[in-house]
Amino acid sequence: MKAIATTIPDVVLLEPEVFGDERGFFFESYNRRAFREATGQDPDFVQDNHSRSARGVLRGLHYQVRQPQGKLVRVVAGEVWDVVVDLRRSSPSFGRWVGLALSAANRRMLWVPPGFAHGFLVTSDSAEFLYKTTDYYAPEHERSLLWSDPALGIAWPLEGEPVLKPGDANGTPLARAETYP
């Protein structure tokens, strides 16, 4: 597994070693030891999630104010523009974001540590998105950071208006959002 630095040091892009031949391909999508060596982290993943979305669906930017979740995210069908925002007030990168393409073709994964809001926009006809979390989903603690907050200036690769659930359309701007110490 190869670790690739992003503009926020705690957020790590991961490329698995892929073995392919005329039969197809094989790779380890998760190996605890390789993950620890690549990131310096050893999270205890407790839940796996899988979503399918159509082109133009924007999910996020989600986070939990209690029970913050670290996430290891990847795409197994299609492509998304994946975005994370640092919500840790003590961090030098507070309020900054990282965005990058994750796809079934590039097989890349992204480590999103606890303390970040996370979301993605589907840029292919559809996409299937898988992620491991370090804590359980707690709907009473879930928050949505406003995806279009001008203070964040996220460069979403939109083709028209995104498809959003009401909670995401009415997310909270960073200036009023609950954040982490």
C-alpha positions in Angstrom: 0.0 0.0 0.0 1.4 3.4 -1.0 0.6 6.5 1.0 0.2 9.8 -0.8 0.3 13.0 1.1 -2.5 15.6 0.7 -2.5 19.3 1.5 -3.8 18.4 5.0 -1.2 16.1 6.5 -3.6 13.9 8.6 -5.7 13.1 5.5 -3.9 10.3 3.5 -4.6 9.0 0.0 -3.9 5.3 -0.3 -3.1 3.3 -3.4 -3.2 -0.5 -3.0 -0.8 -2.8 -4.9 -2.9 -4.3 -7.7 -2.0 -7.7 -9.2 -3.6 -8.1 -12.6 -3.4 -10.5 -15.6 -5.7 -11.8 -18.3 -8.1 -13.2 -15.7 -8.7 -9.8 -14.0 -7.1 -8.3 -10.9 -6.7 -8.8 -7.1 -5.8 -6.4 -4.4 -6.1 -6.2 -0.6 -8.7 -3.4 0.0 -7.8 -3.4 3.7 -4.9 -4.9 5.6 -4.5 -3.6 9.2 -0.7 -3.9 9.2 -0.2 -2.3 5.8 -2.6 0.5 6.8 -0.7 1.1 10.0 2.6 1.2 8.2 1.3 3.6 5.5 -0.5 6.0 7.8 1.0 5.6 11.2 -2.6 5.1 12.5 -4.2 1.9 13.9 -7.9 2.6 14.1 -10.4 0.1 15.3 -13.1 -0.1 12.5 -16.5 -1.0 13.9 -18.9 -0.5 10.9 -18.9 -0.8 7.1 -21.3 1.2 5.0 -22.2 0.9 1.3 -24.2 3.5 -0.7 -25.3 3.7 -4.4 -26.1 7.1 -5.9 -26.9 8.5 -9.3 -25.0 11.2 -11.2 -25.2 14.6 -9.6 -26.0 13.3 -6.1 -24.1 15.2 -3.4 -23.9 13.5 0.0 -22.5 15.6 2.8 -20.7 17.3 4.3 -21.4 15.0 7.3 -19.8 14.7 10.7 -20.8 13.6 14.2 -20.3 16.1 17.1 -20.1 13.2 19.5 -18.7 9.8 18.5 -16.6 11.4 15.7 -15.9 8.9 13.0 -12.7 8.2 11.2 -13.4 6.9 7.7 -11.6 4.8 5.2 -13.5 5.5 2.0 -13.4 4.0 -1.5 -15.4 3.6 -4.7 -16.2 0.1 -6.2 -18.3 1.3 -9.2 -18.2 4.6 -10.9 -16.5 7.8 -9.8 -17.0 10.5 -7.2 -15.4 13.8 -6.2 -14.6 13.3 -2.5 -14.2 16.2 -0.1 -13.1 16.5 3.5 -13.1 19.6 5.7 -11.0 20.0 8.8 -13.2 21.0 11.7 -10.6 20.8 14.4 -10.2 24.3 15.8 -6.7 23.5 17.2 -5.5 22.4 13.8 -3.4 24.7 11.6 -5.6 23.5 8.7 -9.0 24.3 10.4 -11.6 25.2 7.8 -9.4 24.0 4.9 -10.6 21.2 2.5 -9.1 18.5 0.3 -10.9 17.3 -2.8 -10.0 14.5 -5.1 -11.4 11.9 -7.5 -12.0 8.4 -6.2 -13.1 5.7 -8.7 -13.4 2.0 -9.3 -10.7 2.6 -12.0 -8.1 4.2 -9.9 -8.9 2.0 -6.8 -7.6 4.8 -4.5 -8.8 5.0 -0.9 -8.9 8.0 1.4 -8.2 8.0 5.2 -10.4 10.7 6.8 -9.5 11.0 10.5 -12.0 11.9 13.2 -12.6 15.6 13.3 -13.4 16.1 9.7 -16.7 16.7 7.7 -16.9 14.4 4.7 -19.0 14.4 1.5 -18.9 13.4 -2.1 -20.4 14.3 -5.5 -21.1 11.5 -8.0 -19.5 12.4 -11.3 -20.3 9.2 -13.2 -23.7 7.8 -14.2 -23.8 6.1 -10.8 -21.4 5.2 -8.1 -21.1 2.7 -5.3 -19.3 4.0 -2.3 -17.9 1.9 0.6 -16.4 3.1 3.8 -15.3 1.7 7.1 -15.9 3.8 10.3 -14.1 4.0 13.6 -17.4 4.6 15.6 -21.0 3.8 15.1 -23.5 5.9 13.3 -25.3 8.2 15.9 -28.1 10.1 14.1 -28.7 12.3 17.2 -25.1 13.6 16.9 -25.0 13.9 13.1 -24.5 17.4 11.6 -24.2 18.7 8.1 -21.8 21.4 7.1 -23.1 23.6 4.2 -21.6 22.1 1.1 -21.8 25.5 -0.7 -20.5 27.7 2.1 -18.6 30.5 0.4 -16.2 30.7 3.3 -15.0 27.2 2.4 -14.9 27.8 -1.4 -15.1 24.1 -2.3 -14.6 23.7 -6.1 -17.2 21.0 -6.7 -17.1 19.8 -10.3 -20.9 20.4 -10.8 -22.9 20.1 -14.0 -26.0 22.0 -12.9 -27.5 21.8 -9.5 -26.7 18.8 -7.3 -29.3 16.4 -5.9 -29.4 16.8 -2.1 -31.4 15.6 0.8 -33.1 18.5 2.7 -30.6 18.3 5.6 -27.7 18.7 3.3 -29.3 21.5 1.3 -29.8 23.3 4.6 -26.5 22.6 6.2 -24.8 24.9 8.6 -22.1 27.4 7.4 -18.7 26.9 9.0 -19.0 30.2 11.0 -22.0 28.7 12.9 -21.1 25.0 12.8 -20.4 22.9 15.9 -16.7 22.0 15.6 -14.1 20.0 17.6 -11.5 21.5 20.0 
